[in-house]
Amino acid sequence: MVGEADKESLLVVGPEESRAYPVNPMVHELYDAHEVVGTGTLFPDDAGNPIVHLHMACGREENTVTGCVRNGVKVWHVMEVILVELLDSTAQRLLDKTTGFKLLVP
């Protein structure tokens, strides 16, 4: 993925406290338009619902922030996504009881 993210876009930039449970995410809001590059996956959960897991690096001038696009990003003009389909894959995102996340199980 490449393009631009607009201000007020939200990224999860890590847990507030390392190795603590439950995980309390730190959220970062972009202060203006940023150039972005990212990568991610799209796999079904145990009910067949598609689950996106996407991380992106966002830069403006000499500042860069990297995070998980869990809460949504506003596109500024252009965002291009290239999808590669994996045929005959049985991978799923299944609930991990320790973290509370739906993790990819190949």
N, C-alpha and C positions, 0 to 999 in steps of 0.2 A: 504494500500500500504506500502510495506517495501522494502528496498534496499539501493542503493548508488547513489547519484547525483554527477556528475563530475564538475570540475571547469568551470567557465564561464556560469553556469546555472543561470537563472534570476528569482527572486521572487519579487512580489509586496508586500512590507512590511508596507503598510499603505498609507494614503493620506499625501501629504506634509503639508497640513494645515487642522486641524480638523474642521469638519462641514462647509467647504467652498465648493462652487459650482462655476464653474464645478470642479469635483474631479480631482486633479492632482496627479497621483500615484508616490510613491517613489519606485524606483527599486534598488534591492540589487543583486550584482553578487557574487556567491560563489568563493572563492579564491583557493580552492582545493577540492578534493573528500570529501564528507560528508555522514555519515549515515543518512537515512531518514525514517520517518514514516508519513503517510498522510491519509486523508479521503476526499471524495468528492461525487458529484452527477453527473448524466448524464441524462438530461431531454430534450425533444424537445422544440424548440421555436414555435411561432405561425405559422411558415411555415413548421414545421415538421423537421427542421434541429437539429441534436443533439448538445447540448451545455454542455460542461464539466465545472464544477466549483470545483476546487481542491485546498486544502491547505495542506502544509506539513511543518514539523519541520525538520531542517537539523542540525546535530551536528558534530563537529570535536574537539577532545580534550575537553576542558572545555567551548567551545563556541557553542551556539545554536542560530539559526535564524529561525523564523516562517513566512511563507508568502503564498500568492496566486500564483499558477503556471499558470499565465496568459500568460507569454511570452515564456514558454517552459523550460524544464529541460533536460540536457544531462545525460543519464544513464551511470554510471561507473560500468561495468560488469553485475550487476543484478538489476532488478526492478520487483517486483512481485505485481500484482494487482488482487484482488478478487472482482468479480462483483456479486451483488445480484439483481436479476430481480424482479421488482414489476409488477405483472399482473393486468390488468384492471385499471391502473392508468390514470387519466385525467390531472395530473399535467403538467404544461407548464412553460417555462421561457418567460415572457412577459415584454415588454419595460416599464420601470418606467420613466416617463418624468422628475421627479425631479432629479434623480441621473444619468440618461442616461444608467443605467444598465438593463440587462434582468434579472429580479428577478423571483424566483420560486413562482408560484401561485398554491397551491394544489387544 
